[in-house]
Amino acid sequence: MGSGPILVISGTNRPGANALRVARIVLGHYQKAGVNAELYSLAEMPKEIFDSGSYASKPQSFVATQQRILAAAGLHVITPEYNGSFPGVLKYFIDMLKFPESFERKPVAFVGEAAGIWGGLRSVEQLQHIFGYRNAHVFPERVFIPSVNGKFDASGNLDAELSERLAKQVAGFAEFVRRF
């Protein structure tokens, strides 16, 4: 179990991703609550990790990312829903992390977001199976953001009710992590 910050993970590398926008809001809620948290976007993954040889030997440029996962007290994953599932790059990221220790007994929370009406429900449920298989402790309070493109105002602020739901999830997850 890591003793470092809660790591908020933006689960896609898509430029201008709503997941990153939501992740920044989640990070802001941790900061307002005085909880040690950091942001990691899959857009930060080093290009070398996508070489097929990375399955056998991780590139040196990925070592710091692996260490951040291992050191994290918990993971707060923000995932979009693409084609009825989570992004392939998120699965690849998971596959590149050390097995089994990366998620073993690690607290994990999920936020799903999507352009459609289900708000990332399918992507979160699929990720819960994967993290459960990896023996993570899944926080039961999930947040789903449907029709995400219409949930931000012109200044980039998230709808107040959704932001409050995220703040409540952050507070609950911080306590969940603290108990471990």
ROBANU-298839 format. One line per 4 residues: number of its first residue (from 0); their letters; for each residue x, y, z of N, C-alpha, C, O. Coordinates in pm, whole numbers. Layout:
REM residues N
NUM	A	X Y Z X Y Z X Y Z X Y Z; ...
REM end
This chain:
REM residues 180
0	MGSG	85 -119 0 0 0 0 88 123 0 180 135 80; 58 214 -90 135 337 -99 99 435 11 -12 434 64; 193 519 43 168 622 144 174 761 82 171 862 153; 181 766 -50 189 893 -121 53 956 -140 -41 925 -66
4	PILV	42 1042 -238 -85 1112 -264 -188 1020 -329 -157 912 -378; -311 1067 -329 -414 1005 -413 -382 1051 -554 -363 1170 -578; -377 957 -647 -346 990 -786 -476 993 -867 -544 892 -881; -509 1111 -918 -627 1128 -1003 -581 1100 -1146 -493 1167 -1198
8	ISGT	-641 1000 -1209 -598 956 -1342 -702 994 -1446 -817 952 -1438; -660 1073 -1543 -744 1104 -1659 -725 989 -1757 -617 974 -1815; -828 909 -1777 -819 781 -1846 -820 783 -1997 -869 688 -2058; -767 885 -2060 -753 887 -2205 -636 979 -2241 -594 1063 -2161
12	NRPG	-587 960 -2360 -482 1050 -2410 -536 1139 -2521 -458 1203 -2592; -665 1143 -2538 -728 1225 -2642 -706 1373 -2613 -733 1419 -2502; -659 1449 -2711 -643 1594 -2691 -777 1661 -2658 -879 1630 -2719; -776 1752 -2562 -897 1824 -2524 -1002 1738 -2457 -1120 1772 -2461
16	ANAL	-961 1629 -2396 -1055 1531 -2339 -1136 1589 -2223 -1084 1662 -2139; -1263 1554 -2221 -1348 1590 -2107 -1301 1520 -1980 -1317 1573 -1870; -1244 1401 -1994 -1193 1330 -1876 -1087 1413 -1805 -1084 1415 -1682; -1003 1480 -1879 -901 1564 -1818 -964 1686 -1752 -921 1728 -1645
20	RVAR	-1067 1742 -1814 -1138 1856 -1754 -1200 1814 -1620 -1190 1885 -1521; -1264 1697 -1620 -1326 1646 -1497 -1219 1612 -1394 -1236 1639 -1275; -1109 1553 -1439 -1001 1517 -1347 -945 1641 -1276 -914 1637 -1157; -933 1749 -1349 -884 1874 -1287 -982 1925 -1182 -940 1979 -1079
24	IVLG	-1111 1909 -1206 -1212 1949 -1108 -1202 1860 -984 -1209 1909 -871; -1187 1730 -1005 -1171 1636 -893 -1046 1673 -814 -1051 1678 -691; -936 1700 -881 -813 1741 -813 -837 1867 -730 -790 1877 -617; -910 1963 -788 -943 2085 -715 -1020 2058 -588 -999 2125 -486
28	HYQK	-1111 1961 -591 -1187 1925 -470 -1094 1866 -364 -1109 1894 -245; -998 1784 -406 -901 1731 -310 -821 1845 -248 -799 1848 -127; -777 1938 -332 -698 2050 -283 -778 2135 -185 -725 2175 -81; -905 2162 -215 -990 2239 -124 -1009 2168 9 -1022 2232 114
32	AGVN	-1009 2035 5 -1027 1956 128 -896 1935 203 -895 1874 310; -786 1984 147 -657 1968 213 -600 1827 203 -519 1786 286; -643 1753 100 -598 1615 80 -485 1615 -23 -496 1678 -128; -378 1544 7 -265 1532 -84 -307 1451 -207 -338 1332 -196
36	AELY	-309 1516 -322 -349 1450 -446 -271 1510 -562 -229 1625 -558; -252 1429 -665 -184 1470 -787 -262 1420 -907 -345 1329 -896; -234 1480 -1021 -300 1444 -1146 -204 1371 -1238 -87 1409 -1250; -252 1265 -1302 -177 1198 -1408 -271 1177 -1525 -375 1112 -1513
40	SLAE	-233 1233 -1640 -310 1215 -1763 -241 1111 -1849 -118 1111 -1859; -317 1023 -1910 -256 924 -1999 -188 989 -2119 -112 923 -2189; -214 1117 -2142 -142 1190 -2246 6 1204 -2209 89 1234 -2296; 40 1184 -2082 179 1192 -2035 257 1063 -2058 378 1059 -2035
44	MPKE	189 957 -2102 259 830 -2123 371 851 -2226 348 910 -2331; 492 802 -2196 601 819 -2292 577 737 -2419 524 626 -2413; 616 792 -2530 595 725 -2659 660 587 -2663 610 496 -2729; 771 571 -2593 843 443 -2594 761 328 -2538 784 212 -2572
48	IFDS	665 359 -2452 585 252 -2391 500 181 -2495 455 68 -2473; 477 247 -2609 393 187 -2713 471 94 -2806 412 37 -2898; 599 79 -2785 678 -17 -2860 641 -157 -2810 628 -177 -2689; 625 -253 -2900 582 -387 -2859 680 -454 -2764 641 -544 -2689
52	GSYA	806 -413 -2765 903 -469 -2672 878 -430 -2527 939 -486 -2436; 788 -333 -2504 758 -287 -2369 688 -393 -2284 690 -386 -2161; 626 -491 -2349 564 -598 -2271 670 -675 -2193 647 -715 -2079; 786 -696 -2254 893 -772 -2191 981 -685 -2101 1023 -728 -1994
56	SKPQ	1008 -565 -2145 1099 -477 -2072 1049 -334 -2081 1048 -275 -2189; 1009 -279 -1969 954 -142 -1968 1065 -42 -1995 1175 -55 -1943; 1035 58 -2078 1137 161 -2103 1163 244 -1977 1076 260 -1892; 1283 294 -1967 1323 375 -1852 1229 494 -1832 1205 536 -1719
60	SFVA	1176 548 -1942 1087 665 -1935 954 635 -1865 881 727 -1830; 922 507 -1846 797 468 -1781 816 438 -1632 718 425 -1559; 939 428 -1588 969 389 -1449 906 488 -1350 847 445 -1250; 917 617 -1376 861 717 -1283 709 702 -1273 652 718 -1165
64	TQQR	644 673 -1384 498 652 -1383 464 531 -1298 373 536 -1216; 536 421 -1318 512 301 -1239 530 330 -1091 451 284 -1008; 633 406 -1056 658 440 -916 545 525 -858 508 507 -742; 489 615 -938 377 697 -889 257 610 -856 188 633 -757
68	ILAA	231 509 -938 119 417 -912 146 338 -784 58 328 -697; 265 283 -772 299 204 -653 293 287 -526 248 239 -422; 338 413 -533 343 499 -415 208 559 -378 188 600 -264; 116 565 -473 -14 630 -449 -90 563 -336 -96 440 -326
72	AGLH	-149 646 -251 -235 595 -143 -365 540 -200 -426 450 -141; -407 593 -313 -529 550 -380 -531 606 -521 -456 697 -554; -618 549 -603 -633 593 -742 -777 639 -765 -871 569 -729; -792 754 -824 -925 808 -858 -929 817 -1010 -874 911 -1068
76	VITP	-993 722 -1074 -989 708 -1219 -1110 777 -1283 -1225 749 -1250; -1081 869 -1376 -1184 938 -1453 -1181 877 -1592 -1081 890 -1663; -1288 810 -1631 -1287 741 -1760 -1401 787 -1849 -1516 796 -1806; -1368 814 -1975 -1476 835 -2072 -1528 699 -2118 -1470 595 -2088
80	EYNG	-1637 704 -2189 -1688 583 -2254 -1674 601 -2404 -1732 693 -2462; -1597 513 -2464 -1579 512 -2609 -1633 380 -2662 -1588 273 -2620; -1728 386 -2752 -1781 266 -2817 -1827 160 -2717 -1801 41 -2736; -1894 203 -2611 -1950 110 -2514 -1850 54 -2415 -1881 -42 -2344
84	SFPG	-1731 111 -2407 -1630 62 -2315 -1537 178 -2276 -1560 292 -2314; -1434 145 -2201 -1335 246 -2167 -1230 251 -2278 -1221 158 -2358; -1150 356 -2285 -1052 371 -2393 -947 260 -2393 -902 214 -2288; -910 218 -2511 -807 115 -2525 -675 157 -2462 -603 72 -2408
88	VLKY	-643 284 -2468 -518 331 -2409 -518 312 -2257 -412 293 -2197; -634 317 -2194 -643 293 -2050 -614 146 -2021 -544 115 -1924; -667 56 -2101 -637 -87 -2083 -490 -113 -2105 -428 -190 -2031; -432 -50 -2206 -290 -67 -2232 -207 -16 -2114 -110 -81 -2073
92	FIDM	-245 98 -2059 -178 153 -1941 -181 52 -1827 -79 26 -1764; -299 -4 -1800 -314 -105 -1695 -224 -224 -1724 -156 -274 -1634; -222 -270 -1848 -140 -385 -1886 9 -360 -1869 85 -454 -1845; 52 -235 -1881 194 -203 -1870 242 -192 -1725 363 -191 -1700
96	LKFP	149 -183 -1631 187 -170 -1490 221 -306 -1430 169 -409 -1473; 309 -306 -1330 354 -429 -1266 235 -508 -1214 141 -453 -1156; 242 -637 -1234 139 -730 -1188 201 -819 -1082 310 -871 -1105; 139 -839 -968 9 -791 -926 14 -665 -840 -90 -609 -808
100	ESFE	134 -620 -804 147 -520 -698 92 -382 -728 68 -305 -635; 72 -347 -853 26 -210 -884 -110 -176 -823 -132 -63 -782; -200 -273 -817 -333 -246 -764 -368 -331 -642 -476 -315 -584; -280 -418 -602 -303 -508 -489 -339 -428 -364 -258 -352 -312
104	RKPV	-462 -447 -315 -513 -381 -194 -509 -228 -201 -502 -161 -98; -513 -175 -321 -510 -29 -339 -654 22 -352 -731 -32 -431; -691 124 -276 -823 184 -291 -835 253 -428 -744 322 -473; -951 234 -492 -975 292 -624 -1118 344 -630 -1213 277 -588
108	AFVG	-1133 466 -683 -1265 527 -705 -1280 554 -854 -1181 568 -926; -1405 562 -900 -1431 582 -1043 -1531 693 -1070 -1630 709 -998; -1503 769 -1176 -1597 864 -1234 -1607 827 -1381 -1506 811 -1449; -1729 814 -1430 -1751 790 -1572 -1812 913 -1636 -1895 982 -1576
112	EAAG	-1771 939 -1759 -1831 1050 -1833 -1848 1007 -1977 -1768 929 -2030; -1953 1059 -2040 -1979 1022 -2179 -2070 1125 -2245 -2143 1198 -2178; -2064 1129 -2375 -2153 1216 -2452 -2296 1164 -2447 -2391 1241 -2461; -2312 1033 -2428 -2444 971 -2425 -2513 980 -2290 -2462 1041 -2196
116	IWGG	-2629 918 -2283 -2714 929 -2164 -2670 842 -2047 -2719 862 -1935; -2581 746 -2069 -2544 656 -1961 -2427 707 -1879 -2397 649 -1774; -2360 811 -1922 -2258 876 -1840 -2137 791 -1806 -2075 810 -1701; -2101 699 -1892 -1983 617 -1867 -2009 498 -1777 -1915 436 -1728
120	LRSV	-2135 463 -1756 -2170 349 -1670 -2101 221 -1716 -2043 149 -1635; -2106 192 -1846 -2047 68 -1897 -1895 67 -1876 -1839 -35 -1836; -1830 179 -1903 -1683 182 -1887 -1643 162 -1740 -1548 90 -1712; -1715 224 -1649 -1684 209 -1506 -1709 65 -1462 -1626 7 -1392
124	EQLQ	-1821 7 -1501 -1849 -131 -1459 -1744 -228 -1511 -1706 -321 -1441; -1698 -207 -1633 -1594 -294 -1688 -1462 -276 -1612 -1392 -373 -1584; -1429 -152 -1579 -1306 -127 -1503 -1315 -186 -1362 -1214 -234 -1309; -1433 -184 -1302 -1448 -243 -1169 -1413 -392 -1172 -1353 -443 -1078
128	HIFG	-1448 -460 -1279 -1414 -603 -1292 -1262 -621 -1300 -1207 -710 -1235; -1197 -538 -1378 -1052 -548 -1394 -981 -518 -1262 -892 -593 -1220; -1019 -409 -1198 -954 -373 -1072 -987 -474 -962 -905 -500 -874; -1107 -529 -965 -1142 -635 -871 -1056 -759 -892 -1010 -821 -796
132	YRNA	-1034 -795 -1016 -946 -907 -1049 -805 -883 -996 -736 -976 -956; -764 -758 -998 -629 -720 -952 -627 -694 -800 -528 -641 -749; -733 -730 -729 -743 -721 -583 -740 -579 -527 -695 -557 -415; -788 -484 -605 -802 -348 -555 -926 -341 -464 -1015 -425 -473
136	HVFP	-928 -240 -379 -1045 -214 -295 -1126 -105 -364 -1086 12 -364; -1238 -142 -423 -1318 -50 -503 -1414 28 -413 -1495 -31 -341; -1403 160 -418 -1493 249 -345 -1630 241 -412 -1640 261 -533; -1736 213 -336 -1866 188 -399 -1938 311 -455 -2026 297 -539
140	ERVF	-1903 430 -410 -1973 550 -457 -1912 598 -589 -1802 654 -592; -1984 575 -697 -1938 615 -829 -2015 738 -874 -2126 762 -828; -1955 815 -963 -2023 931 -1020 -2025 913 -1171 -1923 880 -1232; -2141 935 -1230 -2157 925 -1375 -2201 1060 -1430 -2289 1126 -1373
144	IPSV	-2140 1101 -1539 -2171 1231 -1599 -2222 1208 -1742 -2142 1193 -1834; -2354 1206 -1760 -2410 1190 -1895 -2407 1322 -1971 -2400 1429 -1911; -2413 1313 -2102 -2417 1432 -2188 -2312 1534 -2145 -2340 1653 -2131; -2190 1485 -2123 -2083 1564 -2062 -2054 1693 -2138 -2018 1793 -2076
148	NGKF	-2069 1693 -2268 -2037 1814 -2346 -2123 1933 -2307 -2080 2047 -2321; -2243 1908 -2257 -2331 2017 -2217 -2326 2051 -2069 -2406 2130 -2021; -2232 1992 -1997 -2226 2011 -1850 -2127 2119 -1807 -2117 2150 -1688; -2055 2178 -1903 -1960 2284 -1872 -2013 2417 -1922 -2071 2424 -2030
152	DASG	-1993 2525 -1844 -2032 2657 -1892 -1919 2715 -1978 -1817 2650 -1998; -1937 2835 -2026 -1839 2899 -2116 -1703 2917 -2049 -1602 2925 -2119; -1700 2926 -1917 -1573 2942 -1845 -1507 2809 -1811 -1398 2807 -1753; -1572 2697 -1846 -1516 2566 -1818 -1555 2508 -1684 -1502 2405 -1643
156	NLDA	-1648 2576 -1615 -1696 2526 -1487 -1801 2417 -1508 -1886 2428 -1597; -1793 2315 -1427 -1888 2205 -1434 -2018 2244 -1366 -2019 2321 -1270; -2127 2192 -1416 -2259 2208 -1355 -2246 2194 -1203 -2182 2101 -1155; -2307 2286 -1128 -2291 2293 -983 -2333 2164 -912 -2265 2120 -819
160	ELSE	-2443 2103 -954 -2490 1980 -889 -2389 1867 -910 -2361 1792 -817; -2336 1855 -1031 -2236 1751 -1058 -2106 1778 -981 -2045 1686 -928; -2066 1902 -976 -1945 1937 -901 -1962 1902 -754 -1868 1854 -690; -2080 1924 -700 -2107 1889 -560 -2103 1737 -541 -2053 1689 -439
164	RLAK	-2156 1663 -637 -2148 1516 -628 -2004 1469 -630 -1967 1376 -557; -1921 1533 -713 -1779 1498 -717 -1711 1533 -584 -1628 1456 -535; -1746 1649 -527 -1688 1689 -398 -1725 1588 -289 -1643 1554 -204; -1848 1541 -292 -1893 1441 -194 -1817 1310 -214 -1776 1246 -117
168	QVAG	-1798 1269 -340 -1723 1147 -367 -1578 1161 -319 -1524 1070 -258; -1518 1276 -347 -1380 1303 -304 -1369 1290 -152 -1278 1225 -102; -1460 1351 -79 -1456 1344 68 -1471 1200 116 -1398 1156 205; -1563 1128 57 -1583 988 95 -1464 901 61 -1424 816 140
172	FAEF	-1407 922 -57 -1292 841 -97 -1169 874 -13 -1093 784 22; -1150 1000 20 -1036 1038 105 -1045 966 240 -944 919 293; -1166 957 295 -1185 885 422 -1162 735 402 -1101 670 487; -1210 680 292 -1191 539 257 -1042 506 251 -998 406 308
176	VRRF	-966 592 183 -821 574 171 -755 585 308 -667 505 342; -797 682 387 -738 702 520 -753 578 607 -664 546 686; -864 508 593 -889 388 675 -798 272 638 -781 178 716; -739 278 520 -645 173 480 -508 210 528 -412 135 505
REM end
